[in-house]
Amino acid sequence: MGMVDRAGMTRALLARTAPTARGSEQVRRVQTWLLGGLLALALMYTLYFARDILLPVFLAVLLALLLRPVVRLLHRLRLPEPLGAALVLLLVLGALGAGAGSVADPAVGWVERAPQVMETLQARMSGLERALAPARQATERLQRMTRTEAGQREVVMRGPALADIILGKAQSFVTQGLGVVALTYFFLAFGKQSLLAVLTSLPRRDDRLHVSDIVQTVQVNITAYLATITLINAVLALVTAGIMWTLGVPSPLLWGAMAGLFNFIPYLGPAATTLVLFAVGVVSFDNWTQSLLPALCFIAVTSVEGNFLTPMIVGRRLTLNPIFVFATVLFWGWLWGIAGALLAVPILAVTKILCDATPPLRTVGALLGGMAREAEVKPL
């Protein structure tokens, strides 16, 4: 009888404590989600306010991964890595300087002509007058309100001159550019020694070999991806410049360079290039057929590149989920501006490659790829 009573008391106690245990588990889950949300917000806060430091670091890491094979090749030819890194960077800076010099004057000329370009566009696009009517009426009302009358004092609001704004931006760009060059050099010259120091600090030989294999796989895949994308965009720039030159568009090298650079931003970059080429065609030619040809030709070229060339070459090694690509571009563009949008896809690709090479994170890597064939899964 005593044993029966004792068993009944145990069951009753378990019945009373079960809901409490389930409630505690739910509370822990809520706390975990809240903590994760707070960590995510803190990370975004840090990325935003530390962008002047983190942006050069991110760019230097990507450039070092892109140029690392060349430095390694020079090292095999008996050239020390610090000297090889300096030589490679000098060659890259020389090429970039020559390219920038060839498009600097046309770019400045188009910036100075911006008001005339807008006037020409407004004159040619008369159909937009109705859409712009509210803005025009508001401007006229503002002009009437601010028109000076007898006995009234004229108030003039002056903003910073355009030259001062450009000078300030140029100084900031040069400062960050020097930081990127310095960081890239140190990553190329001494990154290998730093990695070896980390590996030798691991206590077990199996751990050292495992981490070394992961690092090597990640480096090879990231370098191959960055080199391939850079080469594709360079070819796109040359093809676009050639087409613009054939069509008689002014400053063809400028538009080719813009097309290649903006193509690092999926979807939004080609769309922006198309709009710019449309505007350039409208202000450069009187005939509507000639005016539309630059934008239409670029749409054809970028369609072939985006739908056939890039998937055929890059898709063999790396596939990214279009949803995450677009969301990543929006996120980094919102966080770091145009520079963030340019780095968004390389950052996403690096993240996927790291996840694929790390067994516990392969599910995340598969999600970032997200291009499974329907035959491999049950239809939804």
C-alpha positions in Angstrom: 0.0 0.0 0.0 2.8 2.3 0.9 4.5 1.7 -2.5 1.3 2.5 -4.3 0.8 5.7 -2.4 4.4 6.7 -3.1 4.0 6.0 -6.9 0.8 8.0 -7.0 2.4 11.0 -5.2 5.3 10.8 -7.7 2.9 10.9 -10.7 1.0 13.8 -9.1 4.2 15.7 -8.5 5.3 15.2 -12.1 1.9 16.3 -13.4 2.1 19.5 -11.4 5.7 20.3 -12.5 5.3 19.4 -16.2 3.5 22.7 -17.1 6.1 24.6 -15.2 8.9 23.0 -17.1 7.2 23.6 -20.4 6.7 27.3 -19.4 10.3 27.6 -18.5 11.4 26.2 -21.9 9.2 28.7 -23.7 10.6 31.5 -21.6 14.1 30.4 -22.5 13.2 30.3 -26.2 11.8 33.8 -26.1 14.9 35.1 -24.2 17.1 33.5 -26.8 15.2 35.1 -29.7 15.3 38.5 -27.9 19.0 38.2 -27.2 19.6 37.3 -30.9 17.6 40.3 -32.0 19.6 42.6 -29.7 22.9 41.2 -30.9 21.8 41.7 -34.6 20.8 45.4 -33.8 24.1 45.9 -32.0 26.0 44.5 -35.0 24.2 46.7 -37.5 24.8 49.7 -35.2 28.5 48.9 -35.1 28.7 48.3 -38.9 27.0 51.6 -39.6 29.0 53.9 -37.3 32.3 52.1 -37.9 31.9 52.1 -41.7 34.9 54.5 -42.2 37.1 51.8 -40.6 35.4 48.6 -41.7 34.8 49.6 -45.3 38.6 49.9 -46.2 39.2 46.7 -44.3 36.6 44.7 -46.2 37.8 46.1 -49.5 41.4 45.4 -48.7 40.6 41.8 -47.8 38.8 41.3 -51.1 41.6 42.9 -53.1 44.2 40.8 -51.2 42.3 37.6 -52.1 42.0 38.7 -55.7 45.7 39.5 -56.1 47.1 36.7 -53.9 47.7 34.2 -56.8 49.9 36.8 -58.6 52.0 37.3 -55.4 52.2 33.5 -55.0 53.4 33.1 -58.6 56.1 35.8 -58.1 57.2 34.0 -54.8 57.6 30.8 -56.8 59.9 32.8 -59.1 62.2 33.5 -56.1 60.7 37.0 -55.4 60.1 37.7 -51.7 56.5 38.2 -50.9 56.9 41.8 -49.5 58.6 42.8 -52.7 56.1 40.9 -54.9 53.2 42.5 -53.1 54.7 46.0 -53.6 55.3 45.2 -57.3 51.7 43.9 -57.9 50.2 46.9 -56.1 52.3 49.3 -58.1 51.1 47.7 -61.4 47.5 47.7 -60.3 47.7 51.4 -59.2 49.3 52.3 -62.4 46.6 50.6 -64.5 43.8 52.2 -62.4 45.5 55.6 -62.6 45.8 55.4 -66.4 42.1 54.3 -66.6 40.9 57.1 -64.3 42.9 59.6 -66.2 41.3 58.6 -69.5 37.8 59.1 -68.1 38.3 62.0 -65.6 38.0 64.8 -68.1 34.9 63.5 -69.8 33.3 62.8 -66.4 34.0 66.4 -65.3 32.6 67.7 -68.5 29.4 65.8 -68.1 29.0 67.0 -64.5 29.5 70.6 -65.7 26.9 70.1 -68.4 24.4 68.5 -66.1 22.0 71.6 -66.1 22.0 71.8 -69.9 21.5 68.0 -70.1 18.5 68.3 -67.8 17.0 71.1 -69.9 17.5 69.1 -73.1 15.8 66.1 -71.5 12.9 68.2 -70.4 12.5 69.6 -73.9 12.7 66.2 -75.5 10.5 64.4 -73.0 7.5 66.7 -73.3 5.2 63.9 -72.1 6.7 64.3 -68.6 5.3 67.8 -68.3 2.0 66.6 -66.8 3.8 64.5 -64.2 6.0 67.4 -63.3 3.2 70.0 -63.2 2.7 69.8 -59.4 6.4 70.3 -58.7 6.5 73.2 -61.2 3.4 74.8 -59.5 5.0 74.5 -56.1 8.2 76.1 -57.4 6.2 79.0 -58.8 4.4 79.5 -55.5 7.7 79.4 -53.7 9.1 82.0 -56.1 6.1 84.3 -55.6 6.5 84.0 -51.8 10.2 84.8 -51.9 9.9 87.6 -54.5 11.1 90.9 -53.0 8.8 93.8 -52.8 9.5 97.5 -52.0 10.7 98.0 -48.4 11.3 94.2 -47.9 14.7 92.8 -47.2 15.9 90.0 -49.5 17.0 86.9 -47.7 19.5 84.8 -49.6 20.2 81.2 -48.5 23.6 80.0 -49.5 24.8 76.5 -49.4 28.3 75.1 -49.8 29.8 75.6 -53.2 29.9 72.6 -55.5 33.6 72.8 -55.7 33.9 72.7 -51.9 31.7 69.6 -51.8 33.7 67.8 -54.5 37.0 68.8 -52.8 35.8 67.4 -49.5 34.6 64.2 -51.1 37.9 63.9 -53.0 39.9 64.3 -49.8 37.9 61.6 -48.0 38.2 59.3 -51.0 42.0 59.8 -51.2 42.4 59.2 -47.4 40.3 55.9 -47.5 42.1 54.9 -50.7 45.5 55.2 -49.1 44.2 53.1 -46.2 43.0 50.4 -48.6 46.3 50.3 -50.4 48.3 50.0 -47.1 46.0 47.3 -45.7 46.1 45.4 -49.0 49.9 45.5 -49.0 50.1 44.1 -45.5 47.6 41.4 -46.2 49.5 40.3 -49.3 53.0 40.6 -47.7 52.4 39.2 -44.3 49.0 37.5 -44.4 50.6 34.0 -44.9 52.8 34.4 -41.8 49.9 35.5 -39.7 47.8 32.5 -40.8 50.7 30.1 -40.1 51.0 31.6 -36.6 47.3 30.9 -36.0 47.6 27.4 -37.2 50.6 26.5 -35.2 48.8 27.8 -32.0 46.3 25.0 -32.3 47.2 22.1 -29.9 46.2 19.1 -32.0 47.7 18.2 -35.3 44.4 17.0 -36.7 42.9 20.4 -35.9 45.7 22.1 -37.7 45.2 20.0 -40.8 41.4 20.4 -40.7 41.6 24.2 -40.3 44.3 24.4 -43.0 42.2 22.4 -45.5 39.2 24.7 -44.8 41.2 27.9 -45.2 42.8 26.6 -48.4 39.4 25.6 -49.9 37.9 29.0 -49.0 40.8 31.0 -50.4 40.8 29.1 -53.7 37.1 29.4 -54.2 36.9 33.1 -53.2 39.8 34.0 -55.4 38.4 32.1 -58.3 35.0 33.8 -57.9 36.4 37.3 -57.5 38.8 36.9 -60.5 36.0 35.5 -62.7 33.5 38.3 -61.8 36.1 41.0 -62.3 37.1 39.5 -65.7 33.5 39.3 -66.8 32.8 42.9 -65.8 36.0 44.1 -67.5 34.9 42.4 -70.8 31.5 44.0 -70.4 33.1 47.4 -70.0 35.2 46.9 -73.1 32.2 45.7 -75.2 30.0 48.6 -74.0 32.7 51.1 -74.8 33.1 49.6 -78.2 29.4 49.7 -78.9 29.1 53.3 -77.7 32.1 54.3 -80.0 30.5 52.5 -82.9 27.2 54.4 -82.4 29.0 57.7 -82.1 28.1 58.3 -78.5 30.4 60.9 -76.8 32.8 59.7 -74.2 32.5 56.0 -74.9 35.3 55.0 -72.4 33.4 56.7 -69.6 30.2 54.8 -70.2 32.1 51.5 -70.6 33.9 52.1 -67.3 30.6 52.9 -65.6 28.9 49.8 -67.1 31.7 47.5 -65.8 31.8 49.1 -62.3 28.0 49.2 -61.9 27.7 45.6 -63.0 29.1 44.6 -59.6 25.7 45.7 -58.3 23.2 43.1 -59.5 19.8 44.3 -60.9 20.2 47.9 -59.7 23.6 48.6 -61.4 22.6 47.6 -65.0 19.2 49.4 -64.5 21.1 52.6 -63.5 23.5 52.3 -66.5 20.5 51.8 -68.8 18.9 55.0 -67.6 22.1 57.0 -67.9 22.7 55.7 -71.5 19.1 56.6 -72.3 19.7 60.1 -71.1 23.0 60.4 -73.0 21.4 59.1 -76.2 18.5 61.6 -75.9 20.8 64.6 -75.4 23.4 63.4 -78.0 21.1 62.7 -81.0 18.1 64.4 -82.6 16.7 61.2 -84.1 14.7 59.1 -81.7 16.0 55.9 -83.2 19.6 56.9 -82.6 18.6 58.2 -79.2 17.3 54.8 -78.1 20.1 52.7 -79.6 22.7 53.1 -76.8 20.3 51.9 -74.0 18.8 49.2 -76.2 22.2 47.8 -77.2 23.4 47.8 -73.6 20.2 46.0 -72.5 21.0 43.3 -75.2 24.6 43.0 -74.0 23.8 42.8 -70.3 21.0 40.3 -71.0 23.4 38.0 -72.7 26.0 38.5 -69.9 23.5 38.0 -67.0 21.5 35.2 -68.4 24.1 33.1 -70.3 27.7 34.1 -69.8 27.8 34.6 -66.0 25.7 31.6 -65.1 27.7 29.4 -67.5 31.1 30.4 -66.1 30.3 31.2 -62.4 27.5 28.8 -61.9 29.8 25.8 -62.1 31.6 26.9 -59.0 29.1 29.1 -57.1 25.4 29.8 -57.3 23.6 32.4 -55.2 20.0 32.7 -54.3 18.5 35.7 -56.3 16.4 36.6 -53.3 19.4 36.9 -51.0 21.4 38.7 -53.7 18.8 41.4 -54.0 18.2 41.7 -50.2 22.0 41.8 -49.6 22.4 44.6 -52.2 19.6 46.6 -50.5 21.0 46.0 -47.0 24.6 46.9 -47.7 23.5 49.8 -49.9 21.4 51.2 -47.1 24.2 50.6 -44.6 27.2 51.9 -46.5 25.9 53.6 -49.6 27.2 52.9 -53.1 30.4 51.4 -51.7 28.3 48.9 -49.7 26.2 48.0 -52.7 29.4 47.3 -54.7 30.7 45.0 -52.0 27.4 43.3 -51.3 27.6 40.4 -53.6 31.3 39.6 -52.9 30.5 39.6 -49.2 27.5 37.3 -49.8 29.7 35.0 -51.9 32.4 34.9 -49.3 29.8 34.1 -46.6 28.4 31.2 -48.7 31.9 29.8 -49.4 32.7 29.9 -45.7 29.5 28.2 -44.8 30.0 25.5 -47.5 33.5 24.7 -46.2 32.3 24.6 -42.5 30.2 21.4 -41.8 28.0 22.9 -39.1 27.1 25.8 -41.4 26.4 23.9 -44.6 22.7 24.3 -44.1 23.1 28.1 -44.2 25.3 27.7 -47.3 22.6 25.7 -49.0 20.0 28.3 -48.1 22.2 31.1 -49.6 22.5 29.0 -52.7 18.9 27.9 -52.8 18.8 26.7 -56.3 17.9 23.0 -55.9 16.2 21.3 -58.8 12.6 20.3 -58.4 13.3 16.7 -59.1 15.5 16.6 -56.0 12.8 17.6 -53.6 9.1 16.9 -53.1 6.9 19.3 -55.0 5.5 22.1 -52.8 
